[in-house]
Amino acid sequence: MSKIIFFSSPIGLGHATRDIAIAQYLDKISTKFASGEGASKLFSDYGFDAEDVYRPPSFVINHGKLQNPLIWLFKFYLYYKECKTISSRIIEKEKPNLIVSAEDFASLTIGQGKKLKTILITDILETRFVNGIGSLIEKKMNRSMKEIIQKCDLVILPENGPNEDNITRVGPIVRSTFYTRDELRKKFSFNKKTIVVSIGGTNAGKFLIDKVVDVFEKIKLDAEFVIVSGPSLKIDNDKIRNLGFVNNLHEIIYAADLIISLAGKSTIDESKHYGTPGIFIPIKGHFEQEENAKKLGFSFNDLIRLESLIPEKINEKRTQVNFDGAQKAANLIKSLL
């Protein structure tokens, strides 16, 4: 039986949720995951064999702004070297037929060195975290990343647009649910208009939770306020309903009347798919989140406009957009086996 190993970046939970959406169309017995922290728990919750092996460096966020990106980039390079050792051990032990990487370039390097078929699932084709003289180091890393991308048998982008070379754009990749929205609202005890604040798999979004808590107390809105703090952030406040770490954020988004989140692409795509209005605030200096937010008309400065944005968005009309990127991606993976 052909074996697939997904090496999924544990920086946030967006990579993991997309991988799960795809893997549910694959054979569960022959599919294995390697990741870390909350992502590994997510895979296990869905019944997949998962190794908890990666420990990435954390972003340092102060008042919503990314601090010392060059230092983070250096730590990430050391992390990449460690990941090469880890992925090499796993590949040697498991002997897969195919490696699928969700922005884990270390496993691609090892797999390509062993002449294995490799697939990359990614939002980005280069990084732009650093300005000034430090950007020269980042440009060198980007050149190495580009070489790895070009050697892949397939690169899957979860966006719409034309295909080129080995890059295929399948459209947004989201998880599905078998429940109706009314069933989910009953399941989660959402009895009135519901605002959900989610910050993903890291503690980088604490600034957003703090701000929304402050604003919600001021606007006196007849609505319920729910936090999904994720696996890395502890909230000690008995007055706030905190769901903590969940494995079904897509269903909570569907049941909600408004989602407020950092500007991660997976959360944005799930809110579009289920028709839930959203407010997406990027970490300042995080180029990927800033670009995602800009496409929707948001920016970091909207943090000070939440008092007017929340009442406006919570009454916005729901419009669902059906995405089938997960099925398309799974079919492409199967075609390479």
Buried (B, 14 or more C-beta within 10 A) or exposed (E): EEBBBBBBBBBBBBBBBBBBBBBBBBEEEBBBBBBBBBBBBBBBBBEBBBBBBBEBBEBEBEEBEBEEBBEBBBBBEEBBEBBBEBBBBBBEEBEBBBBBBBBBBBBBBBBBEBEBBBBBBBBEEEBBBBEEEBBEBBEEBBEEBEEBBEBBBBBBBBBEEEEEEBBBBBBBBBBBBEBEBEBBBEEBEBEEBBBBBBBBBBBBBBBBBEBBBEBBEEEEBEBBBBBBBBBBBEBEEEEBBBBEBBBBBBBBBBBBBBBBBBBBBBBBBBBBBBBBBBBBBBBBBBBBBBBBBEEBEBBBEBBEBBEEBBBEBBEEEEEEEEBBBBBBBBBBBBEBB
